[in-house]
Amino acid sequence: MSDTDNNISSGALPPLASISATTLPPSISTLHPPAPQRAETMAPSPSNSTSTERDYTKIHTALGSNSLIKTAIQMIPKLAGEENYVLWSSSTVAALHYCKINKILTGKWPKPNVTQNDKASQQNADDWESLNVWIMLHLNLSEQARSQVSHLTTLNDIWLELKKLFKPPPTTSITLHLTSIVNI
């Protein structure tokens, strides 16, 4: 029996110098190699500066080519009316937030201004419009809902109008209304 075996049987740890590299267990990195670097799964975030500096072309391209984004957008239920507005709106906000493009919905990314004779600012405004339309096409509205907002041109205007049309009143408003009817 070696000194190392005696130390172990007596409960003492062997000195580090007596342990050979071949007796060590494999490291975690050899058992579980590092996960491969995953590709960008979201739309690239626009810069936090002015809207004319955002690269809407890059965002739009990422939206169309990413399967995770397509899946998130496809999870939005069809807006039928007041009966499912809350579910539809929360699903829409969640999907667009996941895609990092919810600010166009809320109006925080307004249509960029076009500077006269500036092709770059014109291109940026065109790309914003393309992104605006792309999101509008993926809102999953019923024919009834779509017909009520078809005259509107920005996503934020559509969002606000749908909210006005279909968001159910708070339960306190309903209770007060019913109470006023009963007390008449």
C-alpha positions as CSV (number, residue, x, y, z in Angstrom):
1,M,0.0,0.0,0.0
2,S,1.4,3.4,-1.0
3,D,1.6,6.5,1.2
4,T,-1.2,8.0,-0.8
5,D,-3.4,4.9,-0.2
6,N,-2.6,5.0,3.6
7,N,-3.5,8.7,3.8
8,I,-6.8,8.1,2.0
9,S,-7.7,5.1,4.2
10,S,-6.9,7.1,7.3
11,G,-9.2,9.9,6.2
12,A,-6.3,12.3,5.4
13,L,-6.1,13.9,2.0
14,P,-3.1,13.0,-0.1
15,P,-0.6,15.8,-0.9
16,L,-1.3,17.5,-4.2
17,A,2.1,16.5,-5.6
18,S,1.2,12.8,-5.4
19,I,-1.9,13.1,-7.6
20,S,-1.2,12.5,-11.2
21,A,-2.9,14.4,-14.0
22,T,-4.3,11.2,-15.4
23,T,-6.3,10.4,-12.3
24,L,-8.2,13.7,-12.2
25,P,-11.7,13.6,-13.4
26,P,-12.4,15.4,-16.7
27,S,-13.1,19.0,-16.3
28,I,-16.6,20.4,-16.8
29,S,-15.5,22.0,-20.1
30,T,-14.6,18.6,-21.5
31,L,-17.8,17.0,-20.4
32,H,-20.0,20.0,-21.5
33,P,-18.3,21.9,-24.3
34,P,-19.3,25.6,-24.3
35,A,-22.6,26.2,-26.2
36,P,-22.0,27.5,-29.7
37,Q,-22.5,31.2,-30.0
38,R,-26.1,31.8,-31.1
39,A,-27.0,34.1,-33.9
40,E,-28.8,37.4,-33.3
41,T,-32.4,36.5,-32.4
42,M,-33.9,39.9,-32.2
43,A,-34.1,42.8,-34.5
44,P,-31.1,45.0,-34.1
45,S,-31.7,47.8,-31.6
46,P,-31.9,51.2,-33.2
47,S,-29.6,53.7,-31.6
48,N,-30.9,55.9,-28.8
49,S,-30.2,59.0,-30.8
50,T,-32.5,60.9,-33.1
51,S,-34.8,58.9,-35.3
52,T,-33.0,59.9,-38.5
53,E,-30.0,57.9,-37.2
54,R,-31.9,54.6,-36.8
55,D,-31.2,52.0,-39.3
56,Y,-34.7,50.9,-40.1
57,T,-33.5,48.9,-43.2
58,K,-31.4,46.6,-40.9
59,I,-34.3,46.2,-38.5
60,H,-36.7,45.3,-41.3
61,T,-34.3,42.8,-42.8
62,A,-33.8,41.1,-39.5
63,L,-37.5,40.8,-38.9
64,G,-38.1,39.1,-42.2
65,S,-35.3,36.6,-41.9
66,N,-35.5,35.4,-38.3
67,S,-37.6,32.4,-37.6
68,L,-37.9,33.2,-33.8
69,I,-39.3,36.6,-34.6
70,K,-41.7,35.0,-37.1
71,T,-42.9,32.6,-34.4
72,A,-43.4,35.4,-31.8
73,I,-45.4,37.4,-34.3
74,Q,-47.5,34.3,-35.3
75,M,-48.4,33.8,-31.6
76,I,-50.5,37.0,-31.6
77,P,-54.2,35.9,-31.6
78,K,-56.7,37.5,-34.0
79,L,-58.4,40.5,-32.6
80,A,-62.1,39.7,-32.8
81,G,-63.4,42.6,-30.8
82,E,-63.9,43.7,-27.1
83,E,-64.1,40.0,-26.0
84,N,-60.4,39.4,-26.7
85,Y,-58.9,42.8,-26.9
86,V,-56.9,42.5,-23.6
87,L,-55.3,39.2,-24.7
88,W,-54.6,40.5,-28.2
89,S,-53.1,43.8,-27.0
90,S,-50.9,42.1,-24.4
91,S,-49.7,39.5,-26.9
92,T,-49.0,42.2,-29.5
93,V,-47.0,44.3,-27.0
94,A,-45.1,41.2,-25.8
95,A,-44.2,40.0,-29.3
96,L,-43.1,43.5,-30.5
97,H,-41.1,44.0,-27.3
98,Y,-39.4,40.6,-27.9
99,C,-38.5,41.8,-31.4
100,K,-37.3,45.1,-29.9
101,I,-39.7,47.1,-32.1
102,N,-42.5,48.0,-29.7
103,K,-41.5,51.7,-29.7
104,I,-43.0,52.2,-33.2
105,L,-46.3,51.0,-31.8
106,T,-46.3,53.4,-28.9
107,G,-45.2,56.4,-30.9
108,K,-41.8,56.7,-29.4
109,W,-40.3,56.1,-32.8
110,P,-42.2,58.6,-34.9
111,K,-41.7,58.8,-38.6
112,P,-38.4,60.5,-39.3
113,N,-38.3,63.9,-40.9
114,V,-36.9,64.2,-44.4
115,T,-34.3,66.8,-45.0
116,Q,-34.7,68.4,-48.4
117,N,-32.1,67.1,-50.9
118,D,-30.9,64.5,-48.4
119,K,-31.1,61.0,-49.9
120,A,-30.1,59.4,-46.6
121,S,-32.9,61.0,-44.6
122,Q,-35.4,60.1,-47.4
123,Q,-34.2,56.5,-47.4
124,N,-34.5,56.3,-43.6
125,A,-38.1,57.7,-43.8
126,D,-38.9,55.1,-46.5
127,D,-37.4,52.3,-44.3
128,W,-39.5,53.5,-41.3
129,E,-42.6,53.4,-43.5
130,S,-41.7,49.8,-44.6
131,L,-41.3,48.7,-41.0
132,N,-44.6,50.5,-40.1
133,V,-46.4,48.5,-42.8
134,W,-44.6,45.3,-42.0
135,I,-45.9,45.5,-38.4
136,M,-49.4,46.5,-39.5
137,L,-49.6,43.4,-41.7
138,H,-48.8,41.2,-38.8
139,L,-51.3,42.7,-36.2
140,N,-53.7,39.8,-36.9
141,L,-56.9,41.9,-37.1
142,S,-60.3,40.5,-37.9
143,E,-62.0,42.0,-41.0
144,Q,-64.3,44.1,-38.8
145,A,-61.3,45.6,-36.8
146,R,-59.3,46.1,-40.0
147,S,-62.2,47.9,-41.7
148,Q,-62.5,50.3,-38.7
149,V,-58.8,51.4,-38.9
150,S,-58.1,51.1,-42.6
151,H,-58.1,54.9,-43.1
152,L,-55.2,55.4,-40.6
153,T,-51.6,55.4,-41.8
154,T,-49.4,55.0,-38.8
155,L,-49.2,52.0,-36.5
156,N,-49.5,54.3,-33.4
157,D,-52.7,55.8,-34.8
158,I,-54.1,52.3,-35.4
159,W,-53.1,51.2,-32.0
160,L,-54.8,54.1,-30.3
161,E,-58.0,53.7,-32.4
162,L,-58.2,50.0,-31.6
163,K,-57.8,50.7,-28.0
164,K,-60.6,53.3,-28.1
165,L,-62.9,50.9,-30.0
166,F,-62.3,47.6,-28.2
167,K,-60.7,48.1,-24.8
168,P,-63.3,47.0,-22.3
169,P,-64.2,49.6,-19.7
170,P,-62.8,49.0,-16.2
171,T,-65.0,46.9,-14.0
172,T,-65.7,49.8,-11.7
173,S,-67.2,51.7,-14.6
174,I,-69.5,48.8,-15.4
175,T,-70.5,48.4,-11.8
176,L,-71.3,52.1,-11.5
177,H,-73.3,52.0,-14.7
178,L,-75.3,48.9,-13.5
179,T,-75.9,50.5,-10.1
180,S,-77.2,53.7,-11.8
181,I,-79.6,51.6,-13.9
182,V,-80.9,49.5,-10.9
183,N,-81.4,52.7,-8.8
184,I,-83.5,54.4,-11.5
